[in-house]
Each structure stands twice: as structure tokens, then as C-alpha cells.
């Protein structure tokens, strides 16, 4: 399996003041390992480590509480099972 893969990811950043930002981005990331693909907990960890860092609106919003979500909308052939995979976090 390739060590780097292209993904299409939809990012939603929802802030406590009611502002919500949605971004659709193309990224190249480290592919999940076969072990991660086979274990939902390990795949979730991969998503948290790989996709959540893509969220947020930058330093000017860093002090505001927010809910972050990243959803894979495109994955390459052989990894189409990742489409629809999502991770979320608060902070």
C-alpha cells in the first residue's frame, strides 16, 4: 500500500458564537496501515492523528470553544471504504 495517499476531506468548524465554516480540501496524507484499516479503534486513532489537525480557522479563533469535524469525501481506488469516514473533536 502507498505510504502517501490523496484524500478529499470536508472540514466543518463550528464555534460557540454560532459561526460555522465548511471547507472542502484536497490533501496528501500518510495512508492508514492494513492493521488500522482492519481495526475500528486503530482507524479512529489514525483519523484523529491525521485529519483533526486539518481543522480550525487559525490562531485568531484558537481561544474560542469549537466543535470540529472531518469527513473523507474522496479516497483513491483500493481505499474507497474510507469515503464517509469521519472524526470529530471539541476544544
C-alpha positions in Angstrom: 0.0 0.0 0.0 1.2 3.5 -0.7 2.7 5.4 2.2 1.1 8.7 1.0 -2.4 9.0 -0.4 -4.6 11.8 -1.7 -7.9 12.4 0.0 -10.7 14.8 -0.4 -11.8 16.0 3.1 -14.8 18.1 4.2 -13.9 20.1 7.3 -16.6 21.7 9.5 -15.6 24.1 12.2 -18.5 25.2 14.5 -17.7 27.9 17.1 -19.6 28.7 20.3 -20.5 32.1 18.9 -22.6 30.4 16.2 -20.1 30.9 13.3 -19.7 27.8 11.2 -17.1 27.3 8.5 -17.1 24.4 5.9 -14.0 23.7 3.8 -13.6 21.1 1.1 -9.9 20.4 0.7 -7.6 18.1 -1.1 -4.7 16.7 1.0 -1.9 14.1 0.7 -1.5 12.2 4.0 0.1 9.1 5.3 -2.1 6.1 4.4 -3.6 4.0 7.2 -1.8 0.7 7.6 -3.6 -2.6 6.8 -3.9 -3.1 10.6 -5.5 0.2 11.1 -8.0 -0.5 8.3 -9.0 -3.8 9.9 -9.4 -2.4 13.5 -12.1 0.4 14.0 -10.3 1.7 17.1 -6.9 2.0 15.3 -8.6 3.6 12.3 -10.2 6.1 14.6 -6.8 6.9 16.1 -5.4 7.3 12.6 -8.2 9.7 11.8 -7.6 11.8 15.0 -3.9 12.0 14.3 -4.2 12.6 10.6 -7.4 14.5 10.0 -8.2 16.6 13.1 -5.0 18.7 12.7 -6.6 19.9 9.4 -9.4 21.6 11.3 -9.7 25.0 12.9 -9.8 28.5 11.5 -6.4 29.6 12.7 -4.8 31.5 15.7 -7.5 34.2 15.7 -10.1 31.5 16.7 -7.8 29.4 18.9 -9.2 30.7 22.2 -12.9 30.0 21.2 -14.6 26.8 22.1 -15.5 24.8 18.9 -16.7 21.5 17.5 -14.5 20.2 14.7 -15.4 17.5 12.2 -13.5 16.0 9.3 -15.2 13.7 6.8 -13.4 11.9 3.9 -15.3 12.6 0.7 -12.8 11.1 -1.8 -10.3 8.3 -1.4 -8.2 6.6 -4.1 -9.0 3.2 -5.7 -8.5 0.5 -3.2 -9.4 2.7 -0.3 -12.9 3.7 -1.2 -14.0 2.2 2.1 -12.6 5.3 3.7 -15.3 7.5 2.0 -17.7 8.7 4.7 -15.2 8.0 7.5 -15.4 10.8 10.0 -13.7 12.0 13.1 -14.6 14.9 15.4 -13.4 16.7 18.4 -14.1 19.6 20.7 -11.8 22.2 22.2 
